[in-house]
Amino acid sequence: MTSPLSNVYADAERAEAYATLEFPGTYWLAFRDLPTILAEHATGRKALDFGCGAGRSTRFLKELGFETTGIDISESMLERARSTDPQGRYVRVGNGDFSALASNRFDLILAAFPFDNIPGADNRRAILHGLRNLLDENGRMVLLGSAPEIYTHEWASFSTKDFPENRHAKSGETVQIIMTDVADRRPVVDWIWFHDDYLDLFAKSELELVAQYRPLGRKNEPYEWVSETTVAPWVIYVCR
């Protein structure tokens, strides 16, 4: 039996719900500014989508004109990605094992949310360092993740009111959140990470932070924002 605290990829029902999710509500806010950010920082068109899951971020990059390879550790999620995007390139990798891509160098590596689901500082550092080695000399890594505040507020697409213990969590500890844009309302377990600890992680991975963004909702956008206009649910880091 799957634990009610299992992550979104842990069973077929969750994976199917996530596979059909595109960019509703608060998720839309995460991707709203990415085209402008990528245009500013990416100098080439060869991209790697790390933790691509069911392929929504890979398709997003392809629509922006990037020649994109999606990679993930979950074969079931990759099967869903290939089903939706038969012409796409999707590769399964082991945890931190990028040997299948060793001969590649990328102008852009996008990590859209996978670090919310990766435990352990040493594990994170090893993965980031491995990805760094896949960057072209002038390449950029863009890490999109959950800001710590997402676990302590209410949102258009998420609820955390049932988990007051989130407020006391430290970097690397688990937190719970409910996705309200899918029928499966079981709590999702993430690993929270704070800004100063990301800076330490980047330094230990030999990455330099060159820009960061915390997107806020605006009036007259196509969603009824809850906390989004005053608190940023996401953080976007650009590293080299």
N, C-alpha and C positions, 0 to 999 in steps of 0.2 A: 504493500500500500504506500502511496506517495504521501509524504508528510505535508500538512497544511502550510508548512513554512518553506516548501520547496521553491526553487527559483522558477522563473517563467519558462525555462527550457526543459524542466524536469519531467514532464509527461506530455502525452500526445495532445490532450485537450488544451493545455496552456500553449504549446507550440503552435497549434492550429490557430488559436485566437491571435497570437502575436504575428503569425505569418500574414494574416489578412489586414493587420493594422497598418495604415499608411501614416498620415501626418495630421491627425485631428487635434483640436484643442491645444493643450500645452505643448504637445509634440510639434505642432506647426510652428510655435514660437522658437523651438530649438533649431529648426532648419530655415527659418525665414531669412536670416542674415548670412547664411553660409555662402550663397553665390557671390555676394560682394566681398566677403572675407577671403574666399578662395581666389577670386580674381585679383585681389591685392597681393596675396602672398605666394601663390603657386606660379612658377615660371615655365613649367612644361605641362604636358597633357597625359603623362603616364602615371596612373594612380593605383594605389592599393587600398582596399577597404578591409580593415582589420576588424574581425568580429562581425562579419556581414550578416549573420543570421539568415533570415528568409530573403535577404537581398534588397530591401527597400532603399538602404543608403547606397548600395552599388548602382541601382537603377537611377537614383538621384544624381550620382556623379556622371553616369553615362549621358543623362539628359543635359548635363552642363558641358558635354563635349569631351570628357575625359575617357581615355582608353583604360578601362578599369578591370582589375582582378579582385574578386571577393574571396576572402579566406575566413574559415571558421573551424572550430573543433567539433561541431555537431553535424554529423552526416545527415540526420533527419532534417535539420534546418536548411542545409545545402540542397537537399532534394527538392524542398519547397521553392528555393530560389531558382533552381534550374527549371522547374515546372513553369514558373511565372515568366522566366527570361531564358528561353532555350538557347538563344544565341550568346548568352553571357558566359564569362569564364569564372568558374567557381572551384576552389581548391580546398580540400580538407587538410588541416595541419594539426600537429600535436601541440600540447601546451608549451609555448615558447620555442617550438621547433619549426624554424623557417627554412630548413635545408632544401625544401622543394622549390624555393624561390631564390636560392643562393646566387644564381647568375643574374638576377634582376636588380635594377636600380630604379627607384621610383622618384618622380618629381613631387609627388604628394602621397602621404599616407594619412588616411582618415580613420579615426577610431571613434565611432559614434555609439557611445554608451557601453562598450564592453567592459570598461574598467569599473563600472558599477557592480559587475558580477565577478570580479577577479579578487580573490582574497590574498592576503599576505604581502608585506612590503618587499621581501626578497623576490617573491614571485613576480610582482609588478615590475620591479627594477629589471629583472632578467628579461622579461618580455619587452619592455621599452628599449633596453639596450639592443636586443635582437632586431627590433624594428628600425632603430637608428641606423644599424649597419646595412639596411636595405635602401636607405635614402641616397639619392644622387647628391653630389657635392653641394648643389644649390637647392636641394629639396627641403620641403617643409612637412612637419607632422602636425596635424590638427586633431586635438583630443576634445571631444564633446562629451561632457558628463553631467551628472546631477550635482548641483550646488548643495551643500549641507542643509540649506534652508528648505529644500523641497520636502524634507522628512519631518518638518515641524509646522507646516502650514496646510491650508486647504487650497485646492486648485481646480481649474476647469476640468482637468483630466485625472486628478489623483486626490486621495483622501488619506490623511494620517492621524485624524482625531482619536482613533482608537488605540494609538500607540504612543502614549505620553513618555514612555521610556526612551523614545528616539532622542529626546532633548538632552539626554545625558551621555549619548554615545560619543566615543572618541574615534579618531581615525583608525580604520582597520576593523572596527566592530560592526556587527550586523544591525540593520534597521529594517523596519517593515513599512510597506506602503501598499495601497489598494489602487489598482487601475480602474477608472470608472468608464472608460470608453470601450470595454469589452464585457461580455456576459459573465466571464469567470471572475468573480470578485474575491477569490481567495487572496490573502496577503502575499505579496512578492517580497522576498528577502534580498536586500542589497548590502553592499559593504560601503559605508560612508567614508569619505576622505576629505580632509580640510585643506585649505589653500597652502598654508605653510608646509604641510607634509607633501603636497604635490611639488612644491619648489624643491624640497629636499630630494624627492624622488627623481625629478628631472636632472638635478645636479649629479646624483649618483649614477644616472644612466647616460651621462655625458651629452645631455641635451640642454640647449640654451633657450629660455623662454623669450620670445620676441614680441608677443602681443597676447592680450587676453580680453575677452568680451563677456559681458553678463547681460543677455538680452531681456528687455522688459516689454510687456504688452503695452499697446497704445490704444487710444480711443479710436472708435470707428473701424476696428479690425473685425474679422468675421466670427468672433467668438465672444462669449460673455465671460470676461475675465473675473477671477475671484481675488487672488493675491498677486497676479502676474504684473499688474501695473506699478506695484511698489516694491516687490521682492522678486529677484531673478531666480527662477527655478533651475536654470542651467548655467554652466560656465564653459566657455570655449577657449582653449589654450592653443597657441601657435608656437611651435618649437622648431629649432634647426639643430 
